[in-house]
Amino acid sequence: MPVSVGTPAGPMPTTCGYCSPSGTRSITKSAAHAAGLSANQLSCEVYQKMIDRGWRRSGTWCYKPKLEASCCPSYTIKLDAENFKPSKSQRKLIHRWNRFICKDSESKPPPSTSKHMPFSLSNDIHAAEVGFCSNERPEHRFETILEPSSYSPEKFELYCKYQRDIHNDLKNTSSGFKRFLVDSPLLPAPIPYSSPPRPHLPTNYGSYHQLYKCDGKLIALGVIDILPSCVSSVYFMYDPEWEKFSLGKLSALREVSLASEIKASGAPGMTSLYMGFFIYSCPKMRYKGDYSPSYLVDPETYEWFPLESCIPLLEKYRYACFSRPDHSTVEPVDHDTLALPMDDPPDNLLSKVFLVRGIENNRITVIPVNESPYWDDDDIRRDVVGCISGLGEELATEIIFYLDG
């Protein structure tokens, strides 16, 4: 298995991008990370385990929100791709887009000219695409391209336009775009299909860009990770000129279809679309609940609970624990607790958590964390202990910690 390496970080206050005014990310006293990891490289198996414990990545920075100390608690949400059935409104979105591409018309055709074919997500989502479209002369040329995460001026131009017009963010640089949506710590690895997949499906796990092009122009871009158990949505952007087509909603349908198609092609573990965070306190983030059946991960036991059973607790409490409702709270914990000393894990665990001791001729030598001279540094010790706590005992032994300097 590929080696996973990263620099640990402990609990810290951070910014909230959900209750702050548009275009700002103000540091508040009610947002926090429980742990962080600046990842040099991660196997896709390790990152899958991380997001199953509430972690998420922004470029190579991986973080685990501290829900009980956050103004807008963010719960990892996953959609069961195998049992997903698009709603009537979701089917209409797909048909409307297909009519526009094929006929340059958004209106529904009269019943006498309609073909009443059973709806199939994996068929209908591709119906207007190059390589799938049965119309020999569609009005528009629509194609999606799945490629490993990479930079291009065209992608950056789309990002700037989206950030400016949708998020009122004018401070964008190519280096920031690369750091946020191009760089990735994930190490590609072959997907173990039982038979050769169709040409439009990926052959490796890893980080991808899914390009949406109409008549040769990039109109939208989905940033996704393809992992052993899921397709994980990282970010989606679109040209605001195409806003009326609800491309964000169409992208979610396309990504859940991608997970289903990978599974159908013989990838054994692929079951879900991870849609990032479900943030009930932020109305604009509740749309993820429109896709069913969905599940939220419990912030304490990391079990999955059906979304519908979680909603009553989310309505009643600011922080909700689904496995132990009595742990739910209305008020956030005092931020001063982030600075309190943390208890060291037991020695038998620390002896199995390794730090990089040296690198020579591309060979890494390691040392148990509690035998390292760094262990006597209180700040470093706090970062390591906090990261171990966020990862959990088993996962902490699968990542080699690297301390620069």
N, C-alpha and C positions, 0 to 999 in steps of 0.2 A: 504494500500500500504506500502511496506517496506520503512524504513527511509533511506535516502541517506545522508552520512556524509563525509566531507572532509576538508582539510586544504587549504585555498585559497592562491594564489600567483598572483602578478600583472605583468605588462610588464617587460621583461628582455631580454638582449642579450643572444644568445645561439649558438650552433654549427650547421654547415651545413654539412651534410653527402653526399651531391650530387655533389658539385663542388670541394670538397677537394680531394686530391690524394687518391688512393685506400689504405685502411688500416688506414686512419687518419680521425679525425673529429676535424678540427681546428676551434677555435673560430674566427669568422670574425666580421667585423663591418657592415655586411649586412645580418645577420640572427637574428630573434627575435621571441619571443612568446608574444602574446597580453595578455595572461593570462594562469594560470595553476591551477591545483587542485590535491593535494595529497590525493587520495580518500581512505577513510577507508572502505566504502561500498557504492554501488550505485544500485538502482533498474535498471532493464534492460530498463524500460520505460524512466527513466531519462537519461540514457546513450544514448538511441536512439535519444532523443531530442538534446543531446550534439553534437553527430556526425553530425546531420542535421544542426548544426551551425558551422561546420568546426573543431570540436574538434577531438582528437584521443588519444588513450592510449598506453603507454609503461609500461606493468605491471600495477601497481596501480597509476602511474603518468599520469594524463590527461593534455593535453596541446592544446592550440589554437594558431597556427602560426599567426604572424602579417604579412600578405602578402605584404602590401605596404612597409614594412621595410626589406623584405627578398630578398636575392640575387636570390634564387630559389623558387618563390612563389608556394605554394602547395595547390591545389584546391581539395576539396572532390569530388570524382567521384563515381557515382552509375550506375550499369547496370540494365536495365529493364529485369528482369528474365522471365516475362510472354511473352515478345515479342522478346526475343533473338533467332536468327537463326544462328547456327554455319556456318562459311564460309567453302568453299571447303577444304582449308588447315587445318582448325580445325577438320573437319570430318576425314581427312586423318590421323591426329595424333592419333585420337581415334582408327581407324581401324588398324593402324600400331601396336599400343600397344596391342590390342586384338589379333592380329595374332601372336605376339611374345609370349604372355602368352599361347595361345591355341596350337600353332603349332611350337613354337620356330623358327619362320621365320618372317622376317620383309618385305620380298618382297610381292608384290601384286599377288594374285593367278591369273591364266589365266582366261579370260572371261568365258570359258566353264564351269569352276568349281565354278564361283561366283554366289551367290544368290543375286539377285537384289531386296533387301528388302528396303522399305522406311526407311530413317534415322530417328531415334527418339533419342534425346539426353538422355532422362531418361532411355531408354532401352539400347542403345549402350554404354553409359558410364559405365554401370554395367555388360556388356555382358561377360567379362572375370573374374569376381569376384567370389570368393567362395560364394555359396548361390544363385547365379544367372546364372552361366555358364552352358550352355546346353551340352557342351562337357564333357562327363563323365570322360575322362582321359586327361586333359590338360597337356601340357609339363611342365608348372610351376603352382605353387599354389599362386594366388594373392588374397589378401584380404585387405579391408579397415576397420578400426576400429574407431568409433567415441566415444571418452570417455571424461569425464570432465577433464579439465586441471590438470595435475599432473606431478611430477618429476619421472624419472627413469634413471639409469646409461646408458641404451641403447639410450635414447633420448639425453642425454648430450653428449655422444660419437658422435652421428650423428651431433649435433650442432657444436662441436669443429672441426670436419672434414670439414663441410660446410664452417664455418667461415675462417678456415685456407686456404683451397684450392680455394674458390671462392672470398673471400673478403680480403685475405692476412692479416687476423687478428689472431695473435698468443696469445693474452692476454685474455684467457677465463677461467672463474671459474664456478664451480657449483652454487655458490651463485649468480653470475651475471646472469647466465642462468635462474635461478628461478625467480630472480627479473624482468627480461626482458620478459620471455615467459611462465612462470608458474603462478606466482602470478596474481590475478585478483580481482578487487573490486566488480565484478558483482554478485548480489544475484540471485541464480537460482529461477525460477518461472515457474509453469506449462504452457505449450503451449495449448491454448484452441481449440484443434482439435474438429471438429464436429463429428468425428467418430474415432475409434482406429486406430492409424497410423501403417504403416508396421514396422516390427522389426528393420530395419536398420535406422529408423528415430528417432531423439531425442524427448524426452517427455518434456523437460524443456528448457526454454531460459537460457542462461548463456555462460560461456567460455569453449571451447572445444579444444582438440587435435584430429586431424584426422590422424591416422597412416596408412601409406602405407607399406605393407609387401609383399615381394616376396620370396617364399620358406622359410618362417619363419624369414627372415631378414628384419629389419626396413630399408627401402630405402628412405623414405621421410616422412615429418611431416608438416601438415598444422595447424597453430594456428588460430582459428576462434572464433568469438562471434556470437551467434545466438540470435537475438533481435526481438522485435515485428514486425518490418517492413522489416528486412533484415538479410541475412548472411553477416557478416562483416569480411573481410580478415585482419588478424593482421600480420602474417608472414608466410613464407614458406621456408623450407630448404630441401635439398636432398643430397644424396650421390653422389659426383661428378663422380663416376664410371658409373652412370646411366644418365649422362648429355645428351647423344645423343637422349634420348627419350622425351626431352622437358617436363619434369615432372611439371615444373612451369606452363606451358600453360595448361597441362592436369588438374592440380589442379584447375585452374580458371574455366574450363569447368565443373569439378566435383562439385565445390561450387555453380555455378549458377544452376546446376541441382538440388542440394540439396535444394536451395531456392524454385525452382519450385515444387519439390516433397512435401515439407512441405505445400506449398500453396494448391496443389492438394488434399492433405489429409485433408483439411478443416481448416487450420490456416488462419483466415480471412485477417490479415494485411500484410502477407509475400509477398512482391512484387519484391525485388531487391537483387542484390549482390553489396555490397559496397567494392570497390577495393582499399581503402586507398586513397592516394593522387595521383593526376595527375600533373606531374611537366613538363611542356612543355619545359622549359629551359634546362632540362636534357634529352638528346636523349634516354638514356637507360630506362627512365621511361615513354616514349611515347607509349610503347607497349599496355598499358591499353586501348588506343583508338582503338585497333583492335577488340574490343568486342562491338557490337552495338545491340540496341540503348543505348547509354550512355549519361549521363547528368552531368554537373558540377554545384556546388552550388555557387551562387553569393556571393562574400565576404562582401557585404554590406546589401543586402535585404534578403539573404538566400533563394531566389527563385532558382528553378532548370532550367537550360538552356541546350538545346541540344548541345552536344559536337561540332557538325559540325558548329554551329553558333558561337561558342566561339573561334575556331581556328584562324580566321582572326585577332581577337583582340590580341590573344596570340602571334601571329607572329609579330604584330606591336609594342606591348608594353611589358615592363617587368612586370608591374602590370596591370592586366585587370579587369575592373568592367563591367560585362555583362549587368546589369540593367541600368547603367549610363556610357556609353562609355567615356563621357567627364571627368570622374573621373580617367580614366586610365592614367598611367604615364610611362615614360621611365626610369627616374632615381629614385632610392630608396629614401625614406625620411631620413632625418638626424637622426642618432641613438641617438643624444642628446635629441630628443623629448621624448624618453622613460623615461627620468628622470624628465620630467616636471610634476608639480602637476596636479592632475585630479580633475575635478569638482565632488562634492558629488552628488549622486542621491537624488531625493526629499525625504523629511522626510516620506511621506506616503508610499514610497517603502521601505525605510530602516526599518520602523516599522514592515514590514512583512518578513524581512530577519533575520534569527535567528542564534545566536551563542550558542554553548554549555556552559551552566553556571556551570554545575556539573554533575557527574555521581555517583550514589549510588545505590547499590543493582540492578544493570543492568537497572536502570531507568535514563533517561537523562532529566535534566531540562535545559530550554533554556531561552534566553533573547534577545530582539530586539537588533540588532547590534549597533544602535546608542545610546542605553542605557547602553552598556557595558563599563567598565572602559578601555578596550582595545582601545576604539574609540579615545582616546586622544593620542595614540601612532601613530606618523606620518607614520612609516614604515608599521605597521599593517593596518592602515587605507588605505594606498595606495594599499596594497595587496587585501584587501576586496573590495575596490571600483573597482580595475582592474578586479577582478574575476567576480563581478556583471556585469560589462560592457561586458565581454566576454560571459557570460551566457545569458544575456538578462534579462529583468525584470521578466517575468513569470517563467523562469527556475530557477532564483536565489532564488525564494521563495520556491522551492522544494528541496533544499539542505541545510542541517544544517552545518554551518561552525564550525570547531573545531580548536582551537588555543592551541597548546601544550605549557604549561608554561606561 
